[in-house]
Amino acid sequence: MRTLSAPPSHADTFTSRRTDYAIYADALVRHFNGSRAVDEVDLRIPPGEIYGFLGPNGAGKSTIVRMLCTLLAPTGGRALVAGYDVASQPGQVRLRIGVALQEAALDPKQTGSELLNLQGRLYGLSGQALIRRLAELGELIELDDALDRQIGTYSGGMQRRLDLAAALVHNPQILFLDEPTTGLDPASRARVWSEIRRLNQQLGMTIFLTTQYLEEADELAHRVGIIDRGRIVAEGTPQVLKRSVGTDVIVARVVGDAEAARPLLDAVPGVLSVEAHGNELVISTASGASVISPAAVALAGSNLTVRDLTLRTPTLDDVFLELTGTHIEHNATEEASS
């Protein structure tokens, strides 16, 4: 007699079809006091990607991170992290992720070594395995000489790097970094960027990076999601997003009537259009870097004296302005100073 197995449940079907992603979210929602802070967010992040989550404070970035890290329950929708459901399998998720949130929860009376030892033991490391791992982390974050000092003596940049090491003790599959360089000086910020690149390139680690710094997302992320008022309003590679709002523009200011040079610039390969306004020429092109030199040569042949030649390429702030009507850089500055 043949027996029939029960059909897979909706939960099983949801999970089995989406385990190829490091992070998968479907219509994720979170309410606070009746207002919708996260509004049906979808995420599809493959293993090994650095995903930049860009938006001003209050847009919902940190709320989404907390839901994906099992620190906050979704009001609606579903999410899988490392193949496990954040609501029904939080323990499995936590074993496979590392998390460094905006405010590092570090005891100033502990030494760096004591913190990392404790973190390692919480994840089941002991003996020689723990000793080797702590030595590796000390070299990775270049703090090995300072690990025996109390954390209260560390600079802000050193504390950020120690917090990053604590998140990496157990070699997580996925690393969540919530605005890891906010408040850091340029040198410390560059060092954190270097660590993020190294983790991704050498270990293949998936990194979910929230930031309000345009340059940070542009430099580090393979793809960027832009969030505004709880919704993702654009997603793609930084290059594709920037190209979506316009072309590169070369602006030339000359001595004399710029109109005389326009036919010469129109003939330069790669030039899309040329506008002349008094002593100024505005040249549109899909690739400013490759066109600016031929344009300069063409201007030299026009018998006009060139006063200056500048190249402007679209930025992620242009993307944000196009989509939301406001500058993210202005929002970030206002939040930082408030």
N, C-alpha and C positions, 0 to 999 in steps of 0.2 A: 504494500500500500504506500503510495507516494504521499509525502507530507509537504505541505506548502509553507514556506517561510513567510514571516510577516513582512510586509513592505517596509522599506526604510522610512524612518520618521522624517519629518520636515527638518529637524535639527541635524540629523545625520546627513541628509542631502545637502543642506547648507554647508556643512563642514567639508564633506568629501569633494565638492566641486571647487573649493577655494583654497586648498592647502598648498598650492603652488606659489601663493603670495606670502611674503613675510608679514604684511599687514593688510587686512581686508576689512573694510567697513562698509556697511550698507544702510543708508538712510539713518545715520546716527543722530540722535536727538538728546538734548539735555535741557530741562527746565529749571529755573531758579525763581521761586516766588511768583510763579505764574507767567514769567517771561521766558522766551525761548533763546537761550544763550548759544546753543548749537542747533542748527536747523537743517536736518536731513543731509548730513555730510557723507559722501561716498569717498572711499580711498582704495586704491589698488597699487600697492607698493611691492615690487618683486625683491627677492633676496639680493643683497649686495649693492643696493642703491642708497645714495645719500639723498634723502627727500627733504627739501627745504620748505618750511611752513612759514609763510611771510604775512605779516599783518601787524597793525598797531595794537597796543595794549587794549584789552577789552573786546577784541574781535572774536575771541573764543579759542585761541591757540592753546592756552594752558588747560582749559577745560577738556579739550579733546585729548591732550596728552594724559591727563589724569584718568580719563575713561579707558584709554588704551593700556595704561599701566595698572589697571584694576583698583585705583585709589578712589574712583568715583563711579557709581553705577549709572549706566545710560537710562534715560527716561524712555527712550524708544530706539528702534533699530537694533542691529547686531554688529559685532566686531570680532574678528579673529586675529590673534597675534601669535606668530610662530605656529599656526595651525590650531590654536586652542581658543575657545570662546571666553571672552573677558568676563562675562557675567556668570557662567556656569562652571568654568574651569580656571578660576583665578590663580590657584596654586601652581598649575602647570605653566601658566603664562609667566608668573614671577620667577620661576626657575630658569627661564630662557631669556630674560631681559635684564638690561642694566639701565639705571635711571639716575640722571643728574638734573635736579630741578633748579629753578631760579635761585632759591635761597639754600645754600649748602648747610645742612644740619650737622655741623661739626662741633664737637666738644672742645673748647679752647684749652682745657686742662689735660686732654689726652695728647700723646705724641702721635705723629703720623703712623708709626709702626703699630702702635696699640690699636688705632682705628682700623687699619688694614687687617691686622690679626683677627680682630673681632668679626669683621665683615667676612673674612675667609672661613672662620669657624661656623658662622651662621649658615654658610652654604656647604658645610660638610667637609671642608679641607682641614687637614691636620698633618703633623709630622713634617717629613721632608718635602712632601708635595706643597704644603703651605709655605715653607721656607723658600722653595724655588720660585713659587708664584710671586711672593712679595719682592724677591730680588728682581724678577722680570719687570714688575710694575714700577719699582724704584728707578730702573733704567729708562723705562718707557716714558715716564713723565719727568725725568731728569730732576728728581727730588731725593735721590738716594742719600745724599750727604745731609739732608735736613730731616729725614724721617724720625730721628731720635729726639728731635726738638718738639716742644709743645706747640700745638696748632695755633694757639693764641699769638705766637711770635711770627706766624707766616704772613706774607703779603696777600692781598686779595687774589692776585694771579696764582700764587702758590696754593691757596685754599681751593681755587677752582680746579687745579690740576690734581690735587689730592682727592677731591670729591669725584673726579673722573676716574681715578684709579680705583676708588671704592666701588664704583659702578661696574668695573671691569674684572674684579677679583675672580669671578666664576666663569670667565670667558663667555659672555652672553652672545646669543645669536643676533640680538637686536638691541641697539643702544638708543635710548631716548635722551636727548639733550634739550632742555627747555631754556632758551636764551642764555647759553653758556658763557657769553662774553660781555653781557650787560655790565657796565660799570668798570670794565678793565681798561688799562692804558693800552696804547697801540702795540707795544712790545709783547705784553701778556696775551693780547688778542691774537697776534700772529703765532705765538707759541701754541695756543689752543687749536688754531686752525691747522697747524702742522700735525698735531696729535690726531685730529679727526681724519685728515687725509691718510695718515699712516695706518690707522685702524682699519679704514675701509680698503686701502690698496693691499696691505700686507695680510690682513686676516679675512678679507671679504665680508666684513661686518656690515649689516644693514643699519643705517643711522637715520633716525627721525629727528630733524633739527628744527626747532622753532626759533625764529629770530624776528627782530624789527629792524635789522640792519640790511639795507639793500646790497651792499658790497659783500657781506658775508654769504648771503644766499647766492649771489652771482658767482662768487669764487669757489664755493664748496659743493653746491647742489647739482646733482645730475638732472633732477626735475624740481620744479617749484610749484607749490600750491599757494594761491593768494586768497586769503580769507578776509571777509568783511561782514560785520554784523551777523556772525554765526554761519555764514554760507561761503562755500568755495566759489569764487567768482571767475577764476581762471586757473589753468594748470598746464604745464608743459616745460620743456627745457628753457633755461633763461634766454638762450638765443632766439628760440621760436617765439617766446612771449614778447620779447623786445621788437622783433620784426613785425609782430602783429599790429603794432600801433604806428608804424611809420618807417621811413627809410633813413639812411645816413644823410647828413647834410654837411656840405662843405661851404663855408662862407668866406668869400674873398673881398677884401676892401682894397680899392685901387685909387691911384691919383688920376683923375680925369673921368670921362664918361664910360661907365662899365659896359654899356650897350655894344661898344666896338669889339669887345672880347667874346661876346655871346656866341657868334657862329663858330669860333675856334673851339670853345668848350662843348658845344653841341656835338662836335665831331669826335670827341674823346670816347673811346669804348667804355661802356659801363655807366655813362652818364644818362640819367633818365629824363631830367629836365633842367633848364637853366632859366632863372629869373634875374633880370637886371633892374636895380632900383638906385638911380643916381650913381654913386661911386661904389655900390655894393652888388656883388653877384651871389646868388643863392643856388647852389648846385645840388640836386638830389641824385642819390645813387644807392644801389643795393649793397655796395661794398666800398665804404669810404677809404679803408686802409689801402686798397689796391688802386683807387682812382685819384687819390690826392696828389701823387707824384706826377702822373701824366697831366693832370689839370694844371699843376704848377708850371710844367714845361709849355703847355699851350698858352698860359698867361704870359710867359716870358717872350713868346713869339708875337704878342699883340702890341708891343711897343708901349704898353702901359706899365707904370711902376706899381708893384704890389706892396701895399703897406702891411698887410697881415693876411694869413691864411689859416683858418681854424676848421677842425673836424668835430662835429657833434653826432654821437650815435644815440639811439633811443636807450633809455634806462628802464629798470623795473619800476621806478617811481612814475615814469611816463605811463606804463601799463596800469599801475594802480590809479593814477589820475584819470585815465581814459575810462576805467571801469567804475570808479566810485565818485569821481568829482572832487577828490581831495588828495593831498600829497602824503604818502606814508612817512616820508622823512620828517615833515613838519609835525605829524602826530607823534612820532617817536621822540622827537626833541622835546615837545611839550610834556609828554608823560614823564620823561627822564628828569625834567626840571621841576615837576610839581611835587 
